[in-house]
Amino acid sequence: QVQLVESGGGVVQFGDSLRLSCAASGRPVNSFTMSWFRQTPGKEREFVAGITWNSGRTNYADAVKGRFIISRDNAKSMLYLQMNSLKPEDTAVYYCALNWKPIVQIPSATNEYVYWGQGTQVTVSS
């Protein structure tokens, strides 16, 4: 089993920055793609950004491209999401997720991910 715990969420203003962190424990995760998703009430969980096991590839949703940066530190079993130029529409619960397959792709579908964190709330006021 793998446990994922997100942190770093909070209430910020339009244009501010936040850095989310996701700590993985239980089993080594450094061979697998990891991603960030977000969800607002009444909507489906959506892909935000993903990164392959060796950080060789990243992928971003169009809505966050150029503003968010995903990174990972395999030595520390940590995943990060640096969020800049935040907008009210970025308000959501953010989840980190782990794909438990030896792949080099970055799936955007939620059913491709086996392990999920509990989420951290990000609220951006205008």
C-alpha positions, 0 to 999 in steps of 0.5 A: 500500500501507498499513502499520499498526503498533500499539504500546502493549500490555503486561501490566497488572493488573485495573482498570488502563488502557492506550492503544494506538496505530496508526501508518499510513504509505504512503498517506493514510488520513484518508478511511476508517473505521478500527477495532480488533479483538482475538483470543485463541487458538482464537477468531475475531478480533472487533470492538472499536471503530471510527471514521469518517474524520472522527471523526463516528461511533464504534461499540463492542462491548458488551463494551467500551462505557463502558470503551474510547474510540477516537479518531484524529488524521488530521493524524498518521495515527494511531489510538488506543484508550484502554482503561480498567477493564481486565479479564482477559477483555480479554486478547488480541492487538489489531489495527488495521484500515483499511477502504479504501472511501469509506463512513460506516459502521463495519463489524464484519466482518473481511472489510470491512477491507483493511489490518491491523497485526501486532498488539500483545499486551495481558495483564490479570492478575487 
